[in-house]
């Protein structure tokens, strides 16, 4: 059994995070670059505004099903660590360790490195300080990472202020762009009825587009990692997770409607596909509007990096509390009692990935692996209801078992499609997860040796 932490436990993190700060972490973690870059690919593959909007709506329903399920788990286990805690409780320490290992190698550190480098690429479009990929680029990426790390090392107060500021600025800038485009721009709502001349796309193309949407929705579970620091977690976790996911879904649907107001689907499907928000802004507001979109992207990515720098170390902190990694990473030195060593561990590894560029391979196949672990976490809802029927559950997933069942069905289809369509990337992702097995066995052996050496000393 995992070690239970109480408010009086000196190793527990102080409960200082309210619903608004937790919501900012979730919104920033979700709203990165995906919504600004993926609709062009959907326009090329699907060719119909109605189909594209349905993809974003289905993606929202999938994310909401996950959020409803995670809310039950988070309210039942209001401690730091997120899905690591749920998987350890439901399936044992080995699966929990692999979840934490995946969070460290793929889920957070690689995503932070990718985000920092993406931030640099967009910033260099605004301020041409050097070539993308050169030394100045690496310096800027590291400066972003370590300045954000500094805020979170300073404690929840400083980190929360940074997160709230970045999130409010990000959402405000997006709403300002939409408002300006609708008021000043010369778009046309009849674009929503226009389609391309290609045949109706098949199921495979729809699933690929859904994977793009789920990439943009990823991070809806971010608040669960901070459960051990939330005030009134039984209420805050469900409100934050469900409300934040619904807010993002509404924002995404509005953004896509705005795209089709600006340009017909045939124009969105023309290369370059990636900078879809840039094309829309220029069409409605002129060439200079592209720089504003680039600035929004910089803000958006910085907010996402900050959310991951904050959330990820809570997993390693919880693992260290349970003895699955060295206890150093459970220490909370200083007055602020923040898991400083876990934060430093993650930022150091992300820095290595920034400098070596090896994070790119991780990013390519991360989606399959993260879907597997989120599905295991959702599967923990029925598993724990069976194993621990008397466990206090302040919040219960509505429409059980339909909601977790829907999520598990979709996850199975997506993982199966990835293994069939992209077997190399999917297999490498699974291999990365399994690479944690010898580390787990080695650490368990070290712990056994340590306990064996302690026993004679205690008898003496």
SEGU-675732 format. One record per residue (C-alpha): residue number from 0; x, y negated, z. Coordinates in pm, 1 decimal. Layout:
BEGIN
NUM | X | Y | Z
...
# end
This chain:
BEGIN
0 | 0.0 | 0.0 | 0.0
1 | 121.3 | -355.7 | -67.7
2 | 205.3 | -574.1 | 225.7
3 | -86.3 | -801.6 | 317.4
4 | -3.8 | -1167.3 | 380.3
5 | -196.9 | -1401.1 | 606.2
6 | -192.7 | -1776.5 | 651.1
7 | 12.1 | -1731.4 | 970.6
8 | 273.1 | -1515.6 | 797.6
9 | 594.5 | -1723.7 | 760.3
10 | 666.5 | -1551.2 | 428.4
11 | 327.7 | -1654.0 | 283.0
12 | 304.0 | -1957.9 | 58.9
13 | 109.9 | -2257.1 | 199.9
14 | -240.6 | -2305.9 | 63.0
15 | -226.7 | -2651.9 | -93.5
16 | -371.8 | -2606.2 | -444.1
17 | -727.0 | -2726.0 | -508.5
18 | -959.1 | -2645.4 | -796.8
19 | -854.4 | -2941.6 | -1013.4
20 | -480.9 | -2867.5 | -999.7
21 | -546.1 | -2497.4 | -1060.7
22 | -768.8 | -2588.6 | -1356.7
23 | -492.7 | -2808.0 | -1497.4
24 | -251.4 | -2514.2 | -1478.5
25 | -498.3 | -2294.5 | -1666.4
26 | -587.7 | -2552.7 | -1933.5
27 | -223.4 | -2645.3 | -1992.4
28 | -118.7 | -2281.5 | -2009.1
29 | -385.8 | -2206.4 | -2271.9
30 | -378.6 | -2523.3 | -2481.5
31 | -30.5 | -2505.1 | -2629.6
32 | 38.2 | -2514.1 | -3002.3
33 | -207.6 | -2242.6 | -3110.4
34 | -513.8 | -2459.4 | -3169.6
35 | -305.1 | -2701.5 | -3377.0
36 | -148.4 | -2436.8 | -3600.8
37 | -361.6 | -2124.2 | -3652.4
38 | -678.3 | -2237.3 | -3832.8
39 | -489.1 | -2278.1 | -4161.3
40 | -407.7 | -1906.8 | -4162.8
41 | -772.6 | -1824.8 | -4094.2
42 | -879.6 | -2054.9 | -4379.8
43 | -649.7 | -1865.9 | -4616.0
44 | -762.8 | -1520.5 | -4500.8
45 | -1136.7 | -1575.8 | -4443.1
46 | -1224.9 | -1871.5 | -4665.0
47 | -1552.0 | -1960.0 | -4492.6
48 | -1603.5 | -2218.0 | -4212.5
49 | -1880.2 | -2009.0 | -4055.5
50 | -1657.8 | -1701.1 | -4033.9
51 | -1372.6 | -1904.6 | -3889.3
52 | -1594.8 | -2063.1 | -3624.4
53 | -1728.3 | -1715.1 | -3541.7
54 | -1370.4 | -1595.8 | -3486.1
55 | -1312.9 | -1874.0 | -3233.7
56 | -1645.3 | -1796.1 | -3066.6
57 | -1569.6 | -1422.3 | -3043.5
58 | -1224.6 | -1507.3 | -2908.1
59 | -1393.0 | -1723.1 | -2643.7
60 | -1625.1 | -1435.7 | -2546.4
61 | -1327.3 | -1199.6 | -2512.1
62 | -1136.4 | -1449.5 | -2298.1
63 | -1449.9 | -1511.1 | -2089.2
64 | -1497.0 | -1134.9 | -2034.2
65 | -1138.1 | -1119.6 | -1910.1
66 | -1190.9 | -1426.5 | -1689.7
67 | -1505.4 | -1281.3 | -1531.7
68 | -1321.1 | -956.7 | -1453.2
69 | -1008.0 | -1129.3 | -1319.3
70 | -1225.6 | -1346.7 | -1095.5
71 | -1345.6 | -1040.1 | -906.1
72 | -987.7 | -921.5 | -860.1
73 | -853.4 | -1264.7 | -766.2
74 | -1124.3 | -1323.4 | -506.5
75 | -1065.6 | -976.3 | -358.3
76 | -684.6 | -1022.6 | -351.1
77 | -619.6 | -1395.9 | -294.8
78 | -239.0 | -1361.0 | -289.4
79 | 42.1 | -1465.3 | -521.4
80 | 127.9 | -1244.1 | -816.3
81 | -177.5 | -1216.1 | -1042.1
82 | -214.1 | -894.1 | -1240.1
83 | 99.2 | -744.3 | -1081.0
84 | -95.5 | -729.0 | -753.6
85 | -403.3 | -575.8 | -917.7
86 | -207.2 | -312.5 | -1110.4
87 | 0.5 | -215.9 | -806.9
88 | -313.2 | -172.4 | -599.5
89 | -503.2 | 22.1 | -865.9
90 | -229.3 | 232.3 | -1026.4
91 | 67.4 | 231.8 | -788.7
92 | 404.6 | 54.9 | -757.4
93 | 557.3 | 191.2 | -1080.7
94 | 289.1 | 40.0 | -1305.9
95 | 301.9 | -276.6 | -1096.6
96 | 677.8 | -297.4 | -1145.8
97 | 645.2 | -253.9 | -1523.1
98 | 387.2 | -532.6 | -1524.6
99 | 625.8 | -763.5 | -1339.2
100 | 917.3 | -658.6 | -1560.5
101 | 707.7 | -741.5 | -1867.7
102 | 610.0 | -1078.3 | -1719.8
103 | 977.8 | -1157.8 | -1669.3
104 | 1114.9 | -1038.0 | -2004.4
105 | 822.4 | -1114.3 | -2235.7
106 | 525.3 | -1280.9 | -2071.9
107 | 685.7 | -1588.0 | -1914.1
108 | 1058.2 | -1628.7 | -1976.1
109 | 1047.1 | -1566.1 | -2351.9
110 | 736.2 | -1780.7 | -2388.5
111 | 902.3 | -2061.7 | -2191.7
112 | 1210.4 | -2041.9 | -2415.3
113 | 997.6 | -2042.0 | -2730.1
114 | 797.0 | -2336.4 | -2599.7
115 | 1106.1 | -2538.7 | -2513.2
116 | 1253.3 | -2482.4 | -2859.9
117 | 918.7 | -2566.8 | -3025.0
118 | 903.4 | -2886.8 | -2820.4
119 | 1247.5 | -2977.9 | -2950.2
120 | 1147.9 | -2912.4 | -3311.3
121 | 849.4 | -3148.1 | -3285.0
122 | 1043.3 | -3409.5 | -3087.9
123 | 1311.4 | -3419.1 | -3357.9
124 | 1038.9 | -3506.2 | -3608.0
125 | 963.3 | -3817.1 | -3402.6
126 | 1324.9 | -3898.5 | -3318.8
127 | 1576.4 | -3751.2 | -3567.4
128 | 1863.1 | -3697.2 | -3324.2
129 | 2012.7 | -3399.7 | -3510.0
130 | 1936.9 | -3084.7 | -3702.1
131 | 1690.2 | -2834.8 | -3563.3
132 | 1880.8 | -2537.3 | -3423.0
133 | 2201.0 | -2731.5 | -3359.2
134 | 2364.9 | -2833.6 | -3032.8
135 | 2140.6 | -3140.1 | -2975.4
136 | 1836.1 | -2915.5 | -3015.2
137 | 1960.7 | -2672.6 | -2748.8
138 | 2046.9 | -2960.8 | -2514.1
139 | 1696.4 | -3109.2 | -2546.8
140 | 1532.3 | -2770.7 | -2489.3
141 | 1742.5 | -2709.0 | -2178.9
142 | 1679.4 | -3062.6 | -2053.7
143 | 1303.9 | -3010.0 | -2082.3
144 | 1322.3 | -2673.8 | -1905.0
145 | 1538.4 | -2791.1 | -1616.2
146 | 1362.5 | -3123.2 | -1561.7
147 | 1033.7 | -2931.8 | -1527.5
148 | 1207.2 | -2672.3 | -1308.1
149 | 1328.1 | -2955.1 | -1084.3
150 | 970.5 | -3073.1 | -1026.1
151 | 855.1 | -2725.3 | -928.4
152 | 1156.9 | -2665.1 | -706.1
153 | 1056.8 | -2981.3 | -521.0
154 | 732.3 | -2813.7 | -416.0
155 | 364.6 | -2786.6 | -496.7
156 | 312.0 | -3159.8 | -446.4
157 | 560.7 | -3268.0 | -713.6
158 | 480.8 | -2977.7 | -943.9
159 | 108.1 | -3037.2 | -911.3
160 | 147.0 | -3406.1 | -990.6
161 | 346.0 | -3323.4 | -1303.8
162 | 90.6 | -3061.9 | -1412.1
163 | -210.0 | -3287.8 | -1359.3
164 | -41.8 | -3574.3 | -1543.8
165 | 56.4 | -3365.8 | -1846.1
166 | -287.0 | -3202.3 | -1867.2
167 | -485.6 | -3527.0 | -1840.5
168 | -260.9 | -3694.6 | -2100.4
169 | -289.4 | -3392.7 | -2332.5
170 | -668.2 | -3360.4 | -2317.1
171 | -710.3 | -3739.2 | -2334.8
172 | -492.5 | -3759.3 | -2645.8
173 | -686.6 | -3477.4 | -2817.0
174 | -1019.6 | -3645.9 | -2741.8
175 | -878.8 | -3979.8 | -2862.9
176 | -774.3 | -3818.6 | -3192.0
177 | -1119.0 | -3664.7 | -3242.5
178 | -1297.1 | -3989.1 | -3152.1
179 | -1081.1 | -4196.7 | -3385.1
180 | -1132.6 | -3950.6 | -3670.5
181 | -1510.4 | -3949.7 | -3628.1
182 | -1540.4 | -4327.4 | -3588.6
183 | -1286.5 | -4451.2 | -3842.4
184 | -1227.1 | -4153.2 | -4072.1
185 | -1417.5 | -4072.8 | -4389.1
186 | -1492.7 | -3705.0 | -4333.4
187 | -1797.6 | -3512.9 | -4446.4
188 | -2001.3 | -3259.2 | -4250.5
189 | -2106.3 | -3090.5 | -4575.4
190 | -1757.6 | -2932.2 | -4574.9
191 | -1903.2 | -2681.5 | -4326.8
192 | -2112.6 | -2533.7 | -4610.3
193 | -1830.4 | -2507.1 | -4863.0
194 | -1640.8 | -2180.6 | -4915.0
195 | -1362.0 | -2059.7 | -5140.9
196 | -1422.0 | -1834.2 | -5442.5
197 | -1253.3 | -1523.7 | -5302.6
198 | -1451.4 | -1206.2 | -5219.5
199 | -1588.6 | -1158.7 | -4868.8
200 | -1291.0 | -1065.0 | -4645.2
201 | -1269.1 | -719.6 | -4494.0
202 | -1270.9 | -615.2 | -4129.3
203 | -890.0 | -597.7 | -4119.9
204 | -856.1 | -965.0 | -4219.2
205 | -1113.8 | -1062.6 | -3957.7
206 | -922.1 | -873.0 | -3687.1
207 | -595.7 | -1043.3 | -3791.7
208 | -767.7 | -1382.2 | -3761.0
209 | -902.8 | -1277.0 | -3421.3
210 | -546.5 | -1202.2 | -3308.9
211 | -454.4 | -1560.4 | -3405.4
212 | -745.1 | -1690.5 | -3197.0
213 | -656.7 | -1472.5 | -2898.2
214 | -301.4 | -1603.4 | -2920.2
215 | -443.8 | -1954.7 | -2884.2
216 | -664.0 | -1841.8 | -2591.5
217 | -383.6 | -1656.1 | -2410.8
218 | -316.4 | -1788.9 | -2062.4
219 | -679.9 | -1790.2 | -1942.1
220 | -560.7 | -1580.1 | -1643.8
221 | -299.3 | -1836.2 | -1529.9
222 | -484.8 | -1942.2 | -1215.8
223 | -470.9 | -1585.6 | -1078.6
224 | -94.3 | -1614.3 | -1029.6
225 | -145.3 | -1905.6 | -788.4
226 | -417.9 | -1738.0 | -581.5
227 | -191.2 | -1718.6 | -275.9
228 | -165.9 | -2098.5 | -265.0
229 | -527.0 | -2195.6 | -334.7
230 | -756.9 | -2350.6 | -78.8
231 | -1077.3 | -2146.2 | -35.5
232 | -962.9 | -1887.5 | -294.9
233 | -1288.5 | -1689.2 | -285.6
234 | -1461.6 | -1987.9 | -448.9
235 | -1171.1 | -2161.5 | -621.4
236 | -1049.4 | -1862.8 | -826.0
237 | -1383.7 | -1783.9 | -998.0
238 | -1469.9 | -2150.7 | -1053.5
239 | -1125.3 | -2227.8 | -1195.1
240 | -1085.5 | -1916.8 | -1410.5
241 | -1435.5 | -1913.8 | -1557.2
242 | -1483.0 | -2291.5 | -1577.5
243 | -1137.7 | -2349.9 | -1726.1
244 | -1191.9 | -2080.6 | -1990.3
245 | -1531.3 | -2226.9 | -2087.6
246 | -1380.5 | -2577.3 | -2110.9
247 | -1103.4 | -2456.2 | -2341.8
248 | -1353.0 | -2263.1 | -2557.2
249 | -1566.3 | -2575.1 | -2600.8
250 | -1258.0 | -2784.2 | -2681.8
251 | -1144.6 | -2530.5 | -2944.3
252 | -1485.7 | -2516.4 | -3114.0
253 | -1500.9 | -2897.5 | -3125.4
254 | -1148.1 | -2911.8 | -3268.1
255 | -1232.7 | -2665.9 | -3544.8
256 | -1552.4 | -2850.5 | -3627.4
257 | -1338.3 | -3164.3 | -3651.8
258 | -1102.6 | -2987.9 | -3892.6
259 | -1389.9 | -2899.2 | -4125.7
260 | -1533.2 | -3250.2 | -4099.1
261 | -1200.1 | -3380.9 | -4226.6
262 | -1123.0 | -3130.8 | -4506.4
263 | -1294.7 | -2846.2 | -4691.5
264 | -1171.9 | -2495.0 | -4622.6
265 | -996.6 | -2482.0 | -4960.4
266 | -773.7 | -2773.9 | -4859.9
267 | -700.2 | -2625.5 | -4516.6
268 | -595.7 | -2302.7 | -4691.0
269 | -334.2 | -2472.6 | -4908.5
270 | 33.5 | -2452.9 | -4802.5
271 | 177.4 | -2554.4 | -4568.2
272 | -63.3 | -2362.2 | -4346.9
273 | 97.3 | -2423.6 | -4007.0
274 | 50.4 | -2802.3 | -3958.4
275 | -330.0 | -2793.9 | -3992.9
276 | -390.3 | -3066.0 | -3731.7
277 | -130.3 | -3284.4 | -3903.0
278 | -306.8 | -3248.1 | -4239.6
279 | -642.2 | -3332.7 | -4084.1
280 | -511.0 | -3641.3 | -3903.3
281 | -344.8 | -3775.0 | -4216.9
282 | -659.3 | -3715.1 | -4423.8
283 | -877.9 | -3907.7 | -4178.6
284 | -646.2 | -4171.2 | -4033.1
285 | -352.1 | -4211.2 | -4272.1
286 | 10.6 | -4103.1 | -4276.5
287 | 102.6 | -4259.1 | -3940.6
288 | -156.0 | -4039.9 | -3766.6
289 | 73.9 | -3742.5 | -3826.0
290 | 319.8 | -3887.8 | -3575.8
291 | 40.7 | -3912.1 | -3318.2
292 | -41.9 | -3543.6 | -3369.7
293 | 327.4 | -3459.0 | -3327.6
294 | 330.5 | -3652.8 | -2999.9
295 | 20.6 | -3459.3 | -2884.4
296 | 198.5 | -3134.3 | -2967.5
297 | 500.2 | -3239.8 | -2760.5
298 | 273.0 | -3319.0 | -2465.4
299 | 78.2 | -2998.3 | -2514.2
300 | 385.2 | -2776.0 | -2525.2
301 | 548.6 | -2951.1 | -2228.7
302 | 232.7 | -2891.0 | -2025.0
303 | 230.2 | -2523.2 | -2122.4
304 | 597.8 | -2482.8 | -2029.0
305 | 531.4 | -2646.8 | -1693.0
306 | 237.8 | -2414.1 | -1623.8
307 | 451.3 | -2107.2 | -1700.3
308 | 747.9 | -2232.4 | -1494.8
309 | 503.5 | -2265.3 | -1205.2
310 | 304.3 | -1942.5 | -1245.6
311 | 568.1 | -1685.8 | -1347.5
312 | 787.6 | -1695.5 | -1033.8
313 | 485.8 | -1607.0 | -819.4
314 | 498.4 | -1260.0 | -977.4
315 | 864.3 | -1203.5 | -884.1
316 | 796.6 | -1348.9 | -537.3
317 | 519.0 | -1091.5 | -483.4
318 | 738.8 | -809.5 | -616.9
319 | 1015.5 | -906.0 | -376.0
320 | 767.1 | -909.9 | -86.6
321 | 672.0 | -553.2 | -174.3
322 | 1035.5 | -441.2 | -197.5
323 | 1033.3 | -373.9 | -572.6
324 | 1314.0 | -625.2 | -635.6
325 | 1570.0 | -781.8 | -396.1
326 | 1415.7 | -969.5 | -103.5
327 | 1609.9 | -1284.3 | -197.2
328 | 1336.9 | -1370.7 | -448.0
329 | 1072.6 | -1378.2 | -173.8
330 | 1256.3 | -1645.4 | 23.8
331 | 1100.2 | -1991.5 | 43.7
332 | 1374.5 | -2224.7 | 167.7
333 | 1316.2 | -2586.4 | 265.2
334 | 1020.6 | -2780.1 | 398.4
335 | 805.9 | -2723.8 | 88.7
336 | 822.1 | -2341.2 | 117.0
337 | 828.9 | -2280.1 | -256.8
338 | 981.0 | -1957.6 | -404.2
339 | 1293.4 | -2141.3 | -518.3
340 | 1507.9 | -1836.1 | -597.9
341 | 1233.7 | -1679.7 | -809.8
342 | 1194.6 | -2009.7 | -998.1
343 | 1570.7 | -2029.5 | -1056.9
344 | 1583.5 | -1666.6 | -1173.7
345 | 1321.6 | -1728.5 | -1440.0
346 | 1468.0 | -2058.1 | -1561.1
347 | 1818.3 | -1910.0 | -1583.9
348 | 1694.5 | -1622.8 | -1799.4
349 | 1489.1 | -1859.2 | -2015.1
350 | 1804.1 | -2071.0 | -2060.8
351 | 1994.6 | -1766.1 | -2184.7
352 | 1716.3 | -1698.1 | -2435.2
353 | 1723.9 | -2059.1 | -2553.8
354 | 2100.2 | -2045.2 | -2611.3
355 | 2107.9 | -1703.1 | -2776.8
356 | 1786.5 | -1722.5 | -2975.0
357 | 1708.2 | -1361.4 | -2884.5
358 | 1368.4 | -1469.1 | -2753.9
359 | 1231.6 | -1474.4 | -3110.9
360 | 1210.4 | -1094.4 | -3127.0
361 | 1026.5 | -1091.5 | -2795.9
362 | 771.5 | -1347.9 | -2913.5
363 | 686.8 | -1150.3 | -3228.9
364 | 572.7 | -838.1 | -3045.2
365 | 464.7 | -989.4 | -2714.0
366 | 96.2 | -1005.4 | -2805.6
367 | 49.6 | -627.8 | -2815.0
368 | 222.6 | -572.1 | -2480.9
369 | 41.0 | -852.6 | -2300.8
370 | -292.1 | -723.8 | -2430.3
371 | -210.7 | -378.7 | -2289.1
372 | -141.3 | -516.9 | -1940.5
373 | -440.6 | -750.2 | -1938.4
374 | -655.4 | -449.7 | -2035.4
375 | -503.4 | -246.6 | -1751.0
376 | -588.0 | -532.7 | -1513.6
377 | -948.0 | -549.3 | -1636.5
378 | -958.3 | -170.6 | -1603.7
379 | -860.4 | -217.0 | -1239.2
380 | -1209.9 | -353.9 | -1172.9
381 | -1388.5 | -17.3 | -1217.7
382 | -1084.9 | 171.7 | -1085.2
383 | -1084.6 | -17.1 | -755.1
384 | -1462.3 | -7.9 | -726.2
385 | -1426.2 | 370.7 | -732.4
386 | -1113.8 | 393.3 | -514.3
387 | -1208.1 | 125.7 | -260.1
388 | -1588.2 | 82.6 | -259.5
389 | -1578.7 | -93.1 | 79.8
390 | -1320.0 | -353.2 | -24.1
391 | -1461.6 | -704.1 | 43.8
392 | -1548.8 | -863.7 | -290.9
393 | -1656.8 | -1228.1 | -244.2
394 | -1721.7 | -1243.5 | -620.4
395 | -1846.6 | -958.3 | -839.3
396 | -1821.0 | -943.7 | -1217.8
397 | -2169.5 | -1004.0 | -1363.7
398 | -2325.6 | -754.9 | -1606.6
399 | -2090.8 | -485.3 | -1476.1
400 | -1980.6 | -254.9 | -1640.0
401 | -2066.9 | -417.2 | -1974.0
402 | -1829.7 | -715.1 | -1934.0
403 | -1508.4 | -521.6 | -1851.1
404 | -1616.4 | -249.9 | -2096.8
405 | -1643.1 | -505.9 | -2377.4
406 | -1295.1 | -637.9 | -2300.5
407 | -1144.9 | -288.9 | -2288.1
408 | -1307.4 | -193.5 | -2619.2
409 | -1173.4 | -503.8 | -2795.1
410 | -826.5 | -454.0 | -2643.4
411 | -819.7 | -93.7 | -2767.3
412 | -910.6 | -204.0 | -3120.4
413 | -647.2 | -479.8 | -3122.8
414 | -366.8 | -262.2 | -2985.4
415 | -460.3 | 19.2 | -3222.7
416 | -466.1 | -222.2 | -3516.9
417 | -123.2 | -356.4 | -3416.5
418 | 23.8 | -5.5 | -3394.2
419 | -117.7 | 74.0 | -3737.6
420 | -44.7 | -253.2 | -3918.4
421 | 278.7 | -357.3 | -3742.6
422 | 425.2 | -35.5 | -3595.7
423 | 780.0 | -174.5 | -3567.2
424 | 689.1 | -480.1 | -3356.8
425 | 437.6 | -287.3 | -3144.6
426 | 683.0 | -3.8 | -3081.0
427 | 960.9 | -245.9 | -2987.2
428 | 726.2 | -415.9 | -2744.2
429 | 639.1 | -86.8 | -2576.5
430 | 1009.6 | 6.3 | -2572.0
431 | 1086.0 | -320.5 | -2390.6
432 | 830.3 | -231.9 | -2125.6
433 | 969.0 | 120.0 | -2082.7
434 | 1320.7 | -23.4 | -2052.2
435 | 1214.4 | -127.4 | -1702.7
436 | 1185.8 | 239.4 | -1599.0
437 | 1556.2 | 303.1 | -1528.7
438 | 1574.7 | -26.9 | -1340.6
439 | 1284.3 | 80.4 | -1122.1
440 | 1445.4 | 419.6 | -1054.2
441 | 1783.4 | 259.1 | -979.3
442 | 1635.2 | 10.1 | -733.5
443 | 1431.2 | 281.3 | -561.8
444 | 1749.7 | 488.7 | -522.8
445 | 1938.3 | 190.7 | -376.2
446 | 1655.4 | 136.6 | -127.0
447 | 1656.4 | 504.1 | -25.0
448 | 2033.6 | 494.9 | 30.9
449 | 1995.7 | 176.5 | 234.1
450 | 1724.1 | 329.0 | 452.8
451 | 1932.2 | 646.8 | 499.6
452 | 2228.9 | 440.5 | 617.3
453 | 2008.8 | 242.0 | 857.0
454 | 1875.4 | 551.1 | 1032.5
455 | 2206.6 | 662.4 | 1195.0
456 | 2271.9 | 305.2 | 1303.3
457 | 1931.3 | 291.5 | 1472.2
458 | 1991.7 | 623.6 | 1653.2
459 | 2330.7 | 501.0 | 1774.9
# end
